[in-house]
Amino acid sequence: MDFLTGGIKNLYFKYLAAAFGSALITAIYSIVDIAMVGQYHGPEGSAALAVVAPVWNIIYSLGLLMGIGGSVIFSTLRGRADGHEKESNEYFTASVIGSVFLVAIIWTVIIFFDRELLLFFGAQDNTLGLAREYVKPIKFAIPFFLFNQMLAAYLRNDNNPVLATAAVLSGGIFNIFGDYFFVFACDMGAYGAGLATAVGSVISFLIMVSHFFQKKCTLRLVRPSCLFQKLKDITITGFSTFFIDVAMGILTILFNRQIVRYLDTNALAVYGVIVQISTFVQCCAYSVGQASQPIISVNFGAGNGMRIRKLLNYALGTAAFFSIVWTGLSLAIPNLFIRIFMAPTAEVLQIAPGIFRRYGTAFLLLPLNIYSTYYFQALLKPKAAFIVSVARGLVISGILIYLLPAAAGPDSIWFSMPLTEVAVAVYVVYQMRTYTQKLSAEEISGKAPLS
């Protein structure tokens, strides 16, 4: 396999280009929507889509749970001497079955309880109507969003990252032009943005499915033995990636509620833009992890520790690059971001720079912390990945979001995430160094354990 014999640098940057394209367009799905709706409806439109953001986080994270969790084990098995093709495909089949089950649950909740869900996520009288208009067409495409995330992970691990990227790019490009056409040309507003996004997801799905008609495809649906045990393995392995996206939704809910309590709608509108920029930064970090994971998993299964350490150097360098770029942009041009995503009022332009420059320092360590979860997963260290994702996504961040405004004033809430990322990075650096040093022993053994 190329993963075992190809040049690490060429492999990594080939997969990084594909993963970055996928992650970029995934971010653009929501970013273009909030920009168009913000321009059409003003700050209330941006605030409404900030309320909808957790819905995306839930759908995408469930797809990642099945996709990343299953494909890590899939590639680790493929890296072993005999390839374990049947067993690896049992994990693929289990991921498909698990995805169908999760789609049934989330689809039911969003179709029948969208109003209650959006109110829980922080919608108010002036944003609830717009949020529900946006969600209406999304309801019909929910299975495609979840399956796109799951399939993209397996396509990357089945040596077809280009198709995964092409699929996401095609849907994303349609979404960009469709947003303008439906929102402005057809005067549909928020409903039109949701419609363009829904159709784009269908396009992506149809292109990804074409992989199964290609000769290079090794993914097969087989009868899985011990299905529930395999679903448990997938869930444990993929939980940290799943929780990173869920956590973004949780944090959005917590921030929305605290902003409404301590600040005002203008601050909520600015935070809606920050959510989109943060999504973009997070997707850059995903691309580093998704580019690394298949290569690390296969080499971990084969016991090639030296190749993993070489790849880690490239991955950390890429993460550092994204950190510097996004932190610098957040500090330098905050009001440009505001103007991209909405037609701002004078009050919004006045408060936005201070908010961006406080919150934006979190981007300095965010790529490292998110990449670490992919690294730990690929080495089959789910406990470390779990601690990172839960600490930054709920425990430390949640405490600070509630504690800082009460103890140090409303504006201190914007320091919650920078302080969280610093605390988590200390743990990440220690554990990453520890596990990387242990790769020598696994290389000598010639066979990495599955658990």
N, C-alpha and C positions, 0 to 999 in steps of 0.2 A: 504493500500500500504506500502511496505517496506520503501519508502521515508518518510512516515509519522510516522512510528512506530519503524523501525529498529535502531540499534545503529549507531549514527552518525560517530563514528570513523571507524567502520567496513565498513559502506557504502562508506565513502569517499575514503578509501584506496583501496577498491575493484574497484571503478570507476577510481581512479587515476592510478592503474596498467593497466587497459584497455586503458584509454585515453593516458597514457604515451607510451604504445606500439604503438598505432596508430600514435601519433605525432612523435615518434622516426622514424618509417619507412617512414612517409611522408617526413621528413627531409632527410632520407637516399636516397630517390628517386633522389633528386638533388645532394646530396653530393657525392654519388657513381658515378654519371654521370660526375661531374666535376673532380673527382679524376682520373677516367679512361681516360677521354679525355685529362686531363692535363698531365698524364703520356704518352699518345700516341702522342699528338701533341706538348707538351711543354707549356711554358707560353702563347703562342697564343691560345691554346685550352682552358686554364683556362679563359683568357680574353673573348673569344667568348661566353662561357657559362655564364659569368657575364652579358653579353649583353642580353642573353636569359632569365635571371632570372625574369625580369618584366613580361614576358609572363606567367610564372607560377603563379606569384603573382595575376595577373588579373583573371586567370581561377579559382584558388583556392578561391579567395576572393568572386567571384560571387556565388560559391557553398556554402560558409559560409553565405553569405547574405540570401539566401533562407533557408538554413538548421538551422542555429542558430536563425535567426529572427523568423522563424515559430515554431521551437521546444520549444523556451522559452514560447511563448503564449500557445502552445499545453500542456505543463506540468503545467503551471499555471492554466489552465482550468481543467485539470485532478485532481488537488489538492483540488478543491472545493468539497463540500459535495456530490453533485449529479454527479460529474465526467465530465459533459458536453461532453460526448463522441462524439456525432455527430458534435457539433461545433468545437471540437478540430480536428477532421478529416477533416473538411472543411478547416482548416488552413494547414493541411498536403497536401490536394489536391491543394490548392492555391500555395504552395511551389513547387509542381511538375510542375504545369502549368507555373509558373514564371521561373523555371529552363529551361524548353523547350524553352521559348522565349529568354532567355539569351544565351542559347547554339546556337540558330540560328544566333544571332548577332555576337558573338565572333568567331564562326566557319567561317562565311563569311569573316570577317576581316582578320583572320589569313591565310585562304586558298588563298585569292586573293591579299592581300596586305602585305605579310610577309616581303618582301624586304624593303618596306617603313617603316614598323613598326620597324624592327631591326635597320635601320639607325637612326630612331628617338630615339631609346633606347641607341644609342651611338656606334653602329658598325662602323668600318672603313674598308678600303680595305683589311687589313690583318686579320680581324676577321669576316667580313660579310659572306664569303664563308663557313667557318666552322659552323657559327651560323645557316645558312640556311640548311646545311646538317643535322644538329641535329634536326631541326624543321620539316623536310620533313615527317618522319613517325609519328610525334606527331600530325600532322594535322588530321589524320584519327581517332584519339582516343580522341579528345577534349571533346565530350559529356560524355565520361566515367569519365574523371578527375573531371568535374563539378558535375556530379550526385553522384560520390563517396563521395564528401564532404557533399553534402546535405543529402544523405541517412545515413551516419555515425552519423550525429547529431540526426536524428530521431530515429535511432536504440538505441542510448544511452538513449534517453528519453522514449523509449518503452521497457525498462528493458532488453535490449540485447546488453550490451556493449562488451561482449566477442566476439560475432559474428562480430561486427564492427572491433574489433582489429584483429581477425583472418583473415578477408578479406584483411585488409591493410597489415598485416604481410605476407600473401601468395603472394600478388602482389609484395611486397618489396623484399622478398627473391628471387623470380624469377628475379627481376630487378638486384639484386646483381650478381647472377651467369650469367644471360643473358648479362649483361654489359661486363663481362670478355670474354664470348664466342663470342659475336658479334664484340666487339671492337678489341680484340687481335687474337682470334683463327680464326675468319672469316676475319680479317683485314679490317673491315668496318669503323673503326675510329669513328668520331662524329655521323655519320648516324647510326651505330650499337648501340650506347648509347641511341639515341632517339627511336630506334626500341624496345629495351629491356624495356624501360620505358613505351612505348605505350602498349605493350603486358601485362605488369604487371598491368596496370590500368584496362584492360579488365577482367583479373582474379579477381581482387578485386571486381569489379562490379557484376560479376556473383555470387560470394559468398554472397555479401550483399543482392541480390535479393532473395536468399533462405529464408530470414527472413519471407517473405510474404507467405511461404508455411508451416510455423510452427504454432502450436496451440496457442502459447503465443503471437503471433502478434495481436495487436489491431489497427494497421494502416489500414485504408480503404480509397479507392478513392470514394468520394461522390460528389454530385453536390453542389458546394459551393454557398451560397447566398452572394450577395454583393461582388463579386470577387475582384473588383478593390479596395474596401475598405480594404479587407483582405490583398491584396498585398501591400497596403500602410502601414498597421499595421506591416506586416512582414519586409518591407524595413526600416521603422523607427526603429524597435526594433533591427534589425540585422546590421544596417548601421555601427556602430562603429567597430564590428568585421570585417566586409567587408573592411572598410577603413584601418584597421591595415595592412592587407595583400596588399591592393592597395598601401598604403603608402610606404611599403617596396620596391615596384616596382618604385614608384615615387622617393624615396630617391636614389635608385640605378641609375636611370637615371641622377639625379642631380649630384651625386658623379662622375659617369662616365664622364659627360661633364666637370666638374670642374677639375678632375684629368687629362684628356686629355689636358685641357687648361693650367694648372699650372705645371703639373708634367710630367710623361711619361708612356710608356706601362708597364714598370716594376712595377710601383706603381699601375697601373690598374690591373695587374695580382695579386698583393698582396690583393688588395681590393676584387677581385673575390673570394679569399679564405675567407676573412672576411665576405663576404655576406653569404657564406655557414655556417660558424660558428655562425653567427648571426641568421641564419635560425634555426639552431639547438637550440640555446638558446630560441628563440621565440617559438619554438615548445614545449619546456619544460614548458614555461609559459602557452601555450595553454592547455597543459594537466591538469594543475591545474585548469584553468577556466572551461574546459570541464568536469572534474570530479565533480566540485562543482555545475555547472549550473542546471542540472536536479534536484538535491536534493534541492537547494535553490528555484527554481521555484515552485516546488510542495508545499513546506512548506510555501512559500510566498502566494500562492493561498489559503492555509488553514489557514493562519494567525499565523503560529508557529514561532514567532520571536526568541525564545530561542534556538531552534534547528539551526537556521541560524547563530546565534552568535557563537555557539559551532563549527560549521563547519568552520567558518571564521578563527578561531584560527589555525586549522589544515592547512588550505589553505595558510595562511600567513607564517607559519613555513616552508611549502614545498617550497614556492616561495623564502624565504630567503636562504634555502639550495642550490637551483639552482643558486642563485645569487653569493654565495660565491664560489661554485665549478667552474663556468665558468669564473668568473673574475680571480680567481687564476690560472687557466689553461692558460688563455690568457696572463697573465703577466709572467708565468714561462716557457712555452714551445712554443713560437710563431713559431720558425723554424721547429719544429716537424709537426705542422699543414701544413706549406708550403710544406714540403717533402711528406706529405700524398696526397696532392691535385695536385702536379705537379712535373716535373723533373726540379728543379730550377737552374737558373744561379747563378753565384757568386754575381752579382749585386742585384738580388732579395733577396738572403739570407742576404745581408748586410743591406738592407733598411727595411726588414720585421719586425724585433724586435721593432724598434722604432714606426712603424705604429701600430702594434698590441697593444703595451702597452699604446698608447694614446687612441685609439678607444675602447680597451677592458674594460676600466673603466666604460663604459656605461652599461655593463652587470650587474653591481651592483644593478641598480634600474629598469632595463628593465622588469624582471619578475613581480615585483610589479605593474608597470604601466599597463602592458598588462592584468594581472589578474583582475585589477580593472574594466576594460571594461566589462568583463564577469559578475562580481559581480553587477555592476550597471544595466546591461541588465537584469539579473535574478530578480532584484528588480523592473524592469520596470521603470528605470530612464534613458531613452535614451539620454536625454540632457547632463547629466554628462559624459556618455560613449562617446558621440559625441565630447565633448570638449577635452577629453583626447586623443582620436584617431587622431583628426585633428591637435591638438597642437603639439603632438610629431611626427606625420607623415607628416606634411606639413608646418604649420605656423612657429613655432619656429625653427624647424630643417632646413627648407628651407632658412629662413633668415640667419641662422648661416653658412650654407654651402656656400652661396654666399658672406656673409660679412667677415668672418674670413680670407680666403685666401687673399682678397684684402687689409684688414686692418692690418693683423699680419703676413703675409707671407704664402706661399703654404702649409707648413707642419701643420699649425694651423687648416686646414680643418678636421684633425682627432679628434679634440676636439669638433666638432659640436654635435655629438650625446651624449657624456657625459654631456655636458652643457644642452642639451635639456631634458634629462631624469631627471636631478636635478630639473629643473623648473617645469616639469609636476608632479613630485612626491610630491611637496609641495601642489598642488591642490588636488591630489589623496588622500593624508592622511587626509586633511581637510574634503573632501566630504564623504569619506568612514566612517569617525568617525560620521559625521552628520547623514547619512542615517542609520547607524547601531543603533544609539541611538533612532531613530524614530521607529524601529521595535517593541518596546514595545507597542506603540499605536496601531499598526496594529494587534498585538497579542491579545490585548483586544477586538478589533472590531471583530476578528474572521473571517474576510474576506478582503483580500487585493484587492485594486482596480486594474483593468486591464490597466489603463492609468493614 
